[in-house]
Structure formats: structure tokens, C-alpha cells
Amino acid sequence: MIRAIIFCMLIFLLFGARETVGQEWFKGNLHMHTLWSDGDAAPEYAAAWYKDNGWDFICFTDHNILLEGETFKPIADESVLTPDCVDALREQFGDDWVETREQLGRLRMRLKTFEELRAHFEAPGSFLLMQGEELTTLGGSPHVNAINSVERIGGLTQDDIAVVTDEYMASIEAQAEAHGRPIVHFLCHPNWSDAVTIEEAIKIERLRYFEVYNGHPAVNNWGHEEHGYPTTDRIWDVVLSMRLKSDPGYFLYGLATDDAHNYHRMGRGANPGRGWVMVRAEALETEALLAAIKAGEFYASTGVSLDNITRNASGISFDIIATPGVSYTTRFIGTRRGFNTESEPVLCEDGEPKPRASRQYSDEIGVVLAETTDTSPSYTFTGDELYVRAKVVSDTPHPNPFREGDTEMAWVQPAIVGQLQE
């Protein structure tokens, strides 16, 4: 009898457990800054915020730098690193943790390196740190994030945006190949500063991931009519549709990130906790997470939680983890084959094309194919779609919105007809 019980337990462990492989969701932020560049908090303070608030993984992406080497930051009342901030770090992490010294007549604090942060914060199966870099163009756009970097790449001077972006991405891919490790790259905030136009994005050969949502208040996620910037959702649909016309194997996935810079005063600046990715992976390990992201096994969120996402040759379905009393509207968005590819410029009052504005494309791109308030929404292909993606909008106000009036949302990656199997 005992042998039979042990045998059954072994069968369950060997086979029953396999049913859950690849079905665990991990919450992460892939864009954040600290005192290593232009953030206002020490990296340990930032890491502690995410760990304490339920994130499973983060990636440090300071501008044109990795968290390595000996770097001291000045301590001053007029600085982002004030004496009060240093005292707070001592209280939070202990006197032995904070290292200060006099340099050039000023008291300075040493910034913790990535390896020190990993040793302090990482816990197998519960919290993971990755090192990255935001490749930042000197003088403006574009910016590209490298996730799981091993060597600093740095930024270029501003030039042709499509060319520079591809150069960044090619450098990241070369680093991944040279070191035999997965490194994911994505285009940051296309609607920030002088923006990345739709036409430029279409030309970026290696573009496969971009931020559909960025929590920095200077980013125009919902567009900027005066400047001629479309919404990031519109960028997604047009770029994906136009690229699929010539490349049936193309895909473009959307991420949500914080782009956190400001940790000490919520509601002011670019705060942590505004947007994230939920990745369905086999384990909370770097390789597993990045493999899942590359496979589109993730969704972007600013508060709406999903489960049981299925994207296959038949269509898309998923479950919304509904909060009682909250309403959810799901829109299945896609473009049908044979769509109108014509576009026209956005014009100024004098009739001249508006500078740095994306062209306006046909309403046949990014059509709402179906809409439902069901908490288990699904869409079945009719046969004439190029792709279908989903966006869920709740009526719950975002607790710390980057724009007043924002509600909690989620984005499901596109299912591209002909690429997925049953």
C-alpha cells in the first residue's frame, strides 16, 4: 500500500506538475532610472520599492551606463542626494551599508553596483534583478533599452532616427551573440521629445518591441494633436500593418513600463508603479523570462490583470481577473487584408506639412473588429484579418496616473494570421 502511494506521488510530481509549466505569471518593470543617471533615488531604494510592492523582477536601465565600477555621488541640500536621503538609507539598510567619503572638498556617497544589489536583494523564485542600459541619443531621439546587458554600449549623436535605432539594436544583438546570452531590445517612448514618426518606425528593420505605454508624464502615449503625434496604439497598428504587407513573418509587441525617475514624491514626475509587463514563463529566471517575452507570452498592464491568454491560428481568448463592481471593455483591434495603404501629411495652418509629424493613414488600419464587456472575451478569425490584438479598458481610475483621467488598462499581444498554430 505504501509503495502504491509513493508511486502515485511520483507520477503526480513527474506528470501532474508539468501541467503548470509555463503557466506562472511574473510581474516586472523593464525601464527605470536611479542615481547612476538621472533618477532621484539610490539603486537600492528603487529595488526595495519594487520588491516591497510585489514586483517579481526589475531591470536597471540607466542612461548610457551600467551599474559597475566605483562611483561616488555628491551629497548636498541642493542635490537629489540630500543629507536626509542618506540618513534614510542608513535607517533602511543599516550604517554599514552606506559608504561615504570626502572627495574634492565635498562629502559623497558610493553608489552600489549591480552585483552588490543582486547579492542583497535577489531571492531564488521570489525576486530577480537584471542589468540593462537605455541607449540614449545625445540631443534627442531615439532611445533603445537593452535588457540583460553585459557590456556598456552608449549613445550616438542624433542623426537619421531609423538608422540610429537599427544601429543600436544591431549592437545589442551583436553583444548577445558574442556572449551567448539572451538580450532583448525595445524602442522606448516613441512619442517623447521630437518623437519617432510612424514612417521612421516602419524603416527600423530590427524593431520588434516598443513601449505602448510609458509612465513618464512627458511622454504622449495618447498622442499630441498640436505636434501631429498619433497615439501609441495607432503607431502599433500602422507599423504592424505596413510591415506585414511585405513581410508575413513580422511581429511587433507592446510593453508597458514606468520609466521611473522619481521615487520620493508620488504624484510628481515619473513614479514607479504606473505600468508593467506580466510574463508567463516557466520560472523566475532571466533566460526563461526573456524567452517568454520573445515568444509574445506576456501582456502589458497599468492595473488590469488577465489569465489564460490563448493566441493561436483560430484567434484570441483570455480571462479578465475581475474586481467586483468594476466594468471592463475589451476591444479586439486589427487590420484586414487588402487595406488602403495611402497616407497624407498633417498640415500646419499655412498648408505646409507639420515638422516631425507622422502621416495620417487610412481608417482601415487598426479597426475595432469586436467589442465586449464579457470578462472572458474571445475573438475567432473570420479569415481576412492580418492580425488581431486586444485592449482592455476598465472604469477604475489609475491610482497614480501619468495623465489625469486615466483608468486601468491592459494590452494583449497580436495574434498574426499564419504565424501561430492551434
N, C-alpha and C positions, 0 to 999 in steps of 0.2 A: 504493500500500500504506500509506504513512504517513498519507495523508488518511483512509483507511478506519479506521485505528487511532484517529486523533484523533476521527473521527465516533463510533466506538463508545464512547470515553471520555466524550464529551459526552452521549451518550444515557444512559450509566450515571449521570453526575452529575445529569442533569435528571430522570431517572425512577427509576433504581435507588435513589438516596438517599432518595427520597420514601417508600420502604417503611419507613424507620426513623423518620419524622417522628411525633412524639407517643409514641414508644416508649422514651424515655430516662427513667430514674428518678433523681430528685433527693431527697436526704435533708435534712430540715430540722427546726428547732425553732421553734415559734411562741409560746413562753411562757417568759420569762426575766427576771431582775432583776439590777441592778447597784447600784453606789454612788449612782446617780441616785435610787434609792428605798431599798428595804430589803435589797438584795443586799450581800454582803460583799466584792465584788471590783470593781475599776475596769472600765469597759466594755471597754477594750482587752484586759484579761486574759481576760474572758469570751469575747470574739470570738476571741482567739487559741486558747483551749481548743477551741472548736468547729472552727475551721479546721484546727488541727493534728490533730484526731481524726477527720477525714474527713467532716464535715458539709459540705453544699453551700450551704446558706443558713440564716440565722437572722433572727429579728425581735426587736428590743428592745421589751419591754412593761413598762416600769417603771410603778409605780402613779401614775395621775393626773398624768403629766408626760411631756413629750417631751424628747429629749436635745438641747436647744438653749439658747443663752444662756450667760452666764458664771456658773459655779457652782463654788465652792471648798469642799472637804470638809476638816474638821479632821483633823490628824494627831496621834494620841495613843496611848500604850500601851494605854489602856483602851478605845480606839475600834476599830471594824472596820478602819479605815485606820491601821495601826500604822507606825512608822518602818521596821520590817523589810519591810512590804509595799511601801512607797515605794522602798526600796533594791532590792527585787526587780524592780520595774517599770523602774527605771533600768538594771538589768543586762539585762533582757529587751528593752527598747525604745531604750535609749540615754539619756545625760544630757540631750540637747537635747529629748527627748520630754516629760519630766516637768517641769511648771511649778509652782513653789511660791512662796508669799509670806506675809508676816506680815499678819494681819488681826485686829484687836481683841485683840492680845496673844497670838495663837495662830498657829502655823505651819499653813498649809493648802495643799492640792493642788488645782489646777484640773482638773475633770472634762472629758474630751474630748467634743466634740459629735458628733452623728450624722454630720454632713458630714465632720468630721475622720477619723472612724472609717472611713467609706466610702473616703475618699481613701487611707487607709493599707492597708486590708485587701482591698478588692474587687479581683477579677481576673476579667475577662470570661470566662465559660464555666467558671469553677472555684470561685468563692466570691462570694456575694451577701448584702448586708445590706439589711434592711427596717426601717423605723421603725414602731413601734406604741405602744399605750397600753393598760394594763389599767385600765379604768374601774372604780374601786373605791368601793363604797358606804361611806360614813362610818358605822361602827358594826356592819358585818357584811356579809351577802349582799344582793344578788348582785354578782358581778364579771363583767365582759364584756371580752374582748380585741378591740381594733381592730387589724387588720393592714394596714399601708401607710398609716398616718395622715399627715396634713399639718398639721392643727391640733389643739391640745390641747382635749379636751372636759371632762375632770374628772369627779369622782364626785358623787353626790347623797346626801342624808341618807337613812337607812333608812326605808322605807315599804313599801307593798304590793309584794312581790317581783316578781310578774308585771308590774305596771305599770311599776316602775322599770326592769326589764330591757328591756321594749319601748321605753321612752323612750331608754335607752342606744343600742339598736340603730337606732332611728329617727334619732337624732342622727348616728350613724356613716353611715347611708345618705344623709342629707342632705349630709354633708360630701363623700361620694363624688360625688354629683350636682353639687354646687357646683363641685368642682374637676375634674370629668371624668376621674376616675381610679378604678380598682377598689379597694375596701376591703372586706375580709372581716371579719365579726364572729362571735364564738362565745361560748357560755356556758362560763365557767370552773368547774372543780371543784364540781359541784352537791352533793357530799357533804362539803364543808368547812364548818366552823363551825356555824351554825344551819341550814345546808343550804338547798337549793331542793327543795321537795317535788315529787312527780310531778304533783300537781294544779296547782301553780303553773306547772310547766314546760308542761303542756298548754295553759295560758292564754296563754303567751307567743307572740303572733301571729307574730313575726318569727324565732322560733327555728328554725334550720336546721342548725346545727353546735354540737357540745358536746364536752367532754373526757370520753371514755370511760375514759381513763387519764391521771392526773396524778401525777408522780413525787414530789410533796411528801409527807413522812411524816405530815402532819396531815390528809391527805385520805383519806376512807374509800371508796376505789374498790370494795372488796369488801363494802361495807355495814357497818352498825353496829347489831347486834341490839338492844343496850340502848337506843339512841336511836330505833330504828324506821326507820333508813335502809336502803333496799334497795341492791343492788349497782348500779353504773353501767350494767352490761349490762341489768339489769331496768328501770331508768329508760328506757333506749333503746327497749326493746321495747314498754313500756306507752305511752309518749308517742307513738311512731310508730304503733302500732295504733289508739289512740284518735283521733288526728288524722286518720288515713286513713279512718276511718268517715265523716267529714263532708267531707273534702277529698281527693279521689283524686289530686290533684296534689302533695300534701305529700311532703316528704322530710326525713330527719334523718340527718346524717352524723356519725361519731365520730372524734375526733382523739386522739392520744397526745402528751403534752408533758412536759417536765422540770419546768416551773415552778421553774427553778433559782434558788437564792438563795445557796448555799454552795459555793464553788469550791475552797477551800484544803484541806479535810479530807474526803476521800472516805469514805463510810460514815456521815457525820454530817450531819444536816439534809437540805436539798433540793439534791442534787447534779446537775450536768449529766450527760447521757448515759443517762438511765433510760428515756425514751420519746421517740418522734419520729414524723413523718409521712414517707412515701415518696410523692412526687408524680410522676406520669407526665405530662411536659409536652414541648412542642416545643423549649424552650430554657430555660437557666437565666437567666430574665428575670422580673421581678416580674409583669408582665401575664400572661405565659404560665403561671406557677405559680398565680396566683390564678384564672385562667380554668379551669385543670385542677381545682383544688380545688372550684370552683363546680359543675363537671360530675361530681364524685364520682370523678375519676381519681386517687385516692390511697388508700393504706391506712395504718392506724395500727400501730405496732410497738414492742415492747420487746426485740426481738432476732431474731425470725423474719423471714426475707427471702422475698419472693414475686415471681413474674413471670407474664407472660401472663394477667393477670386479664381475664376477659370477663364482663360483666354485660349481658344482653340479654333480649329477650322470652321466650327459652327457659329461661333460668336463669343459673347462675353456674358458672364453672370457672376454675382457676388452677393454677400450678405452685409448689410449695414448693422453694426452693433449699436442698436438704437437706445437712446436715453429716453425714458418715459416723459411724455409731454413735448418732445421735440419733433418737429416736422422736417423731412428730408425730401429734396427734389433731385432726382437723378436725370441727367441729360446724356443720352448717347449721341456722340458727335462724330461725324465722318464725312468723307467726300466720295461721291460716286464716280465711277469710271466715265471717261468722256467729258469731264468737266471743262468749263471755259477757262482757258489759261491766260486770257488777256488781262492787262492791268493798265492803270493810268496814274500819273503823278498826283500828289497832293499839292495844290496850288496856293500861293500867297494871295493877298488881296490885289496885287498888281498883275496877277495872272502868271507869274513865274513859278517854277517848281520850288517847293519849300525845301531848304537845305537840310540834309541829314534826316529826311523823312522816308519811311518805307512807302512803296507804291501801294495803291488800292487795288485789291483783287476781287474777282467775281464772288457773288454771294453763293455760288455753287460749291465753294470751298468751305469746309467746316460747318456743314449743315446739321441742325438738330434733327436727327433721324427718328428719335423717340424720346418721350419724357414720361416719367412716372414718379409717384410718391410711395411706391411699394418699398418695403425695407429689404426685399430680396429681389432686386431688379435684374433683368436679363434682356439680352438682345440677340436675336438669331439673324444671321446674314441672309439677305434676300438674293445675293449673287452678283449685284452690280456695284458693291462697295469696294473702294481701295483699302480702307481701314475703318475701324470704329474704336473710339476711346470713350471713357465715361468721366463725367464730372458730377460730384455730389455736393449740393449746397444745402446746409441746414439753416434753420431760423434762429440758431443760438449765436448771440453776439460773441465775437472773439474777445477773450478776457484782456488781451493786450494787443490791440490791432495796430498794424502798420499804417492803416488808413481808417479814419473814423467811419463807422457803419459796417465794417467788415463782419461777416459771420464765419463760422467754422465750415471748412470745406475739405474735399479730398479729390484726388485725380487718379484714375486707373489708367495704366499704360495701354496704348493702342494695340488692338489685335489686327494684324495686317493680313489681308486675304492672300492665301497662297504660301505664307511663311509658316503657319502653325499647323500642327497635326491634331487629330482627335485624341 
